Amino acid sequence: MPGGKEFAARQGLDYEEIDVGFDPDKRADMVQRAGGLRTVPQIFIHGRHVGGYDELAALEREGKLNDWLANMLERLPWESWLRPHSHE
């Protein structure tokens, strides 16, 4: 099954992968930023939580991802990013 990294590569999106598997502080940060969700990957676009890969793929499937990315680019600074989190 494809994941967030493969999706980002197909779309030509830059991303930062943060391994939360062995770092309790990073995991706690991810859980807090993801509204309590603990599964990985958790994907953030421009600092905004998308959900997991299924939610990201649904945005693309429904034709909403490009508009969503464009709207986010207008509203947020360039320091924000697409941030999939690695599997344990």
Backbone as CSV, one residue per row, in Angstrom:
resi,resn,N_x,N_y,N_z,CA_x,CA_y,CA_z,C_x,C_y,C_z
1,MET,0.853,-1.180,0.000,0.000,0.000,0.000,0.899,1.244,0.000
2,PRO,0.622,2.182,-0.895,1.439,3.399,-0.922,1.234,4.212,0.356
3,GLY,2.208,5.051,0.638,2.124,5.875,1.835,2.400,7.326,1.524
4,GLY,2.529,8.098,2.587,2.724,9.533,2.465,3.975,9.910,1.704
5,LYS,5.085,9.192,1.921,6.335,9.524,1.236,6.199,9.295,-0.266
6,GLU,5.619,8.176,-0.648,5.439,7.875,-2.066,4.498,8.889,-2.710
7,PHE,3.450,9.251,-1.992,2.501,10.239,-2.488,3.206,11.574,-2.724
8,ALA,4.000,12.023,-1.750,4.714,13.293,-1.880,5.669,13.265,-3.064
9,ALA,6.362,12.148,-3.247,7.294,12.030,-4.373,6.550,12.111,-5.703
10,ARG,5.421,11.421,-5.822,4.626,11.472,-7.064,4.138,12.883,-7.359
11,GLN,3.820,13.625,-6.314,3.288,14.974,-6.479,4.395,16.026,-6.587
12,GLY,5.644,15.610,-6.383,6.754,16.556,-6.416,6.781,17.481,-5.211
13,LEU,6.254,17.013,-4.083,6.201,17.813,-2.860,7.415,17.531,-1.981
14,ASP,7.991,18.570,-1.440,9.056,18.407,-0.458,8.417,18.039,0.877
15,TYR,9.115,17.241,1.657,8.599,16.886,2.969,9.743,16.629,3.926
16,GLU,9.398,16.664,5.184,10.335,16.312,6.248,9.736,15.133,6.991
17,GLU,10.501,14.060,7.103,10.062,12.880,7.837,10.649,12.941,9.236
18,ILE,9.794,12.773,10.228,10.250,12.771,11.610,9.889,11.420,12.222
19,ASP,10.907,10.657,12.585,10.701,9.338,13.171,10.327,9.512,14.640
20,VAL,9.113,9.116,14.971,8.639,9.259,16.353,8.695,7.940,17.111
21,GLY,9.244,6.914,16.474,9.228,5.578,17.051,10.003,5.404,18.333
22,PHE,11.130,6.090,18.474,11.969,5.859,19.642,12.214,7.127,20.450
23,ASP,11.421,8.141,20.197,11.607,9.416,20.903,10.281,9.830,21.529
24,PRO,10.111,9.608,22.836,8.830,9.910,23.475,8.435,11.379,23.367
25,ASP,9.406,12.297,23.351,9.071,13.717,23.230,8.521,14.036,21.848
26,LYS,9.144,13.482,20.813,8.644,13.698,19.444,7.260,13.073,19.281
27,ARG,7.082,11.877,19.843,5.772,11.221,19.751,4.713,12.051,20.466
28,ALA,5.027,12.556,21.638,4.071,13.380,22.383,3.717,14.641,21.599
29,ASP,4.714,15.249,20.948,4.466,16.426,20.120,3.535,16.076,18.966
30,MET,3.792,14.945,18.288,2.947,14.526,17.183,1.511,14.293,17.652
31,VAL,1.354,13.583,18.759,0.014,13.285,19.278,-0.721,14.579,19.618
32,GLN,-0.020,15.511,20.235,-0.649,16.800,20.577,-1.052,17.546,19.311
33,ARG,-0.157,17.621,18.342,-0.444,18.347,17.096,-1.526,17.660,16.277
34,ALA,-1.657,16.323,16.426,-2.633,15.554,15.663,-3.951,15.398,16.419
35,GLY,-4.159,16.199,17.430,-5.436,16.157,18.147,-5.678,14.860,18.888
36,GLY,-4.600,14.219,19.373,-4.744,13.002,20.150,-4.564,11.721,19.347
37,LEU,-4.478,11.802,18.034,-4.279,10.597,17.222,-2.868,10.074,17.422
38,ARG,-2.746,8.748,17.534,-1.457,8.141,17.848,-0.895,7.298,16.724
39,THR,-1.669,7.050,15.685,-1.182,6.212,14.594,-0.229,7.003,13.708
40,VAL,0.644,6.278,13.007,1.560,6.903,12.066,1.347,6.284,10.691
41,PRO,1.502,7.064,9.647,1.943,8.453,9.664,0.822,9.412,10.018
42,GLN,1.183,10.548,10.556,0.295,11.700,10.669,0.895,12.744,9.747
43,ILE,0.087,13.290,8.874,0.578,14.189,7.827,0.106,15.602,8.113
44,PHE,1.046,16.529,7.980,0.781,17.949,8.182,1.194,18.680,6.918
45,ILE,0.347,19.529,6.415,0.681,20.365,5.266,0.716,21.801,5.742
46,HIS,1.881,22.408,5.575,2.081,23.787,6.018,1.704,23.948,7.483
47,GLY,2.065,22.931,8.290,1.809,22.987,9.715,0.395,22.628,10.124
48,ARG,-0.491,22.404,9.170,-1.894,22.065,9.481,-2.092,20.559,9.355
49,HIS,-2.736,19.968,10.333,-2.934,18.525,10.363,-3.927,18.091,9.294
50,VAL,-3.508,17.121,8.479,-4.368,16.532,7.452,-5.005,15.264,7.976
51,GLY,-4.220,14.456,8.659,-4.649,13.134,9.107,-3.599,12.142,8.653
52,GLY,-4.026,10.949,8.335,-3.108,9.941,7.830,-3.092,9.932,6.309
53,TYR,-2.464,8.904,5.768,-2.376,8.792,4.315,-3.763,8.700,3.683
54,ASP,-4.680,7.983,4.296,-6.028,7.838,3.727,-6.698,9.200,3.538
55,GLU,-6.542,10.083,4.504,-7.144,11.421,4.393,-6.463,12.248,3.306
56,LEU,-5.150,12.115,3.194,-4.419,12.818,2.144,-4.850,12.319,0.764
57,ALA,-4.943,11.002,0.612,-5.367,10.420,-0.660,-6.805,10.823,-0.994
58,ALA,-7.656,10.925,0.018,-9.044,11.339,-0.220,-9.101,12.772,-0.737
59,LEU,-8.252,13.660,-0.206,-8.212,15.029,-0.725,-7.865,15.030,-2.207
60,GLU,-6.897,14.210,-2.588,-6.518,14.131,-4.001,-7.639,13.521,-4.839
61,ARG,-8.195,12.426,-4.374,-9.246,11.711,-5.103,-10.460,12.609,-5.349
62,GLU,-10.779,13.442,-4.361,-11.937,14.327,-4.465,-11.624,15.624,-5.205
63,GLY,-10.371,15.755,-5.694,-9.983,16.944,-6.440,-9.802,18.175,-5.564
64,LYS,-9.569,17.987,-4.278,-9.468,19.108,-3.346,-8.037,19.455,-2.954
65,LEU,-7.086,18.553,-3.220,-5.735,18.753,-2.706,-5.059,19.983,-3.306
66,ASN,-5.110,20.149,-4.620,-4.434,21.290,-5.237,-5.010,22.608,-4.759
67,ASP,-6.326,22.709,-4.670,-6.935,23.931,-4.160,-6.558,24.145,-2.698
68,TRP,-6.546,23.067,-1.936,-6.210,23.159,-0.522,-4.773,23.643,-0.346
69,LEU,-3.859,23.077,-1.145,-2.465,23.511,-1.091,-2.339,24.978,-1.486
70,ALA,-3.019,25.385,-2.545,-2.947,26.777,-3.001,-3.484,27.716,-1.924
71,ASN,-4.613,27.372,-1.317,-5.189,28.207,-0.266,-4.265,28.294,0.928
72,MET,-3.623,27.199,1.267,-2.708,27.199,2.402,-1.495,28.069,2.091
73,LEU,-1.004,28.017,0.846,0.161,28.816,0.483,-0.126,30.299,0.595
74,GLU,-1.360,30.691,0.319,-1.730,32.099,0.438,-1.781,32.538,1.898
75,ARG,-2.100,31.618,2.804,-2.364,31.981,4.194,-1.187,31.776,5.132
76,LEU,-0.248,30.905,4.771,0.792,30.531,5.723,2.189,30.855,5.204
77,PRO,3.133,31.069,6.117,4.503,31.385,5.700,5.184,30.184,5.059
78,TRP,6.224,30.453,4.293,6.969,29.399,3.604,7.683,28.463,4.562
79,GLU,7.832,28.838,5.826,8.528,27.959,6.755,7.688,26.709,7.082
80,SER,6.434,26.716,6.703,5.576,25.564,6.963,5.909,24.459,5.964
81,TRP,5.436,23.239,6.221,5.854,22.112,5.405,4.850,20.990,5.395
82,LEU,5.043,20.068,4.438,4.360,18.788,4.427,5.221,17.872,5.259
83,ARG,4.657,17.279,6.290,5.450,16.566,7.264,4.908,15.189,7.567
84,PRO,5.159,14.194,6.737,4.705,12.863,7.113,5.597,12.305,8.220
85,HIS,5.029,11.526,9.100,5.792,10.913,10.188,6.021,9.454,9.840
86,SER,7.175,8.961,10.153,7.542,7.596,9.771,6.824,6.562,10.625
87,HIS,6.787,5.356,10.078,6.252,4.223,10.825,7.285,3.733,11.818
88,GLU,6.801,3.150,12.881,7.726,2.589,13.872,8.388,1.355,13.307
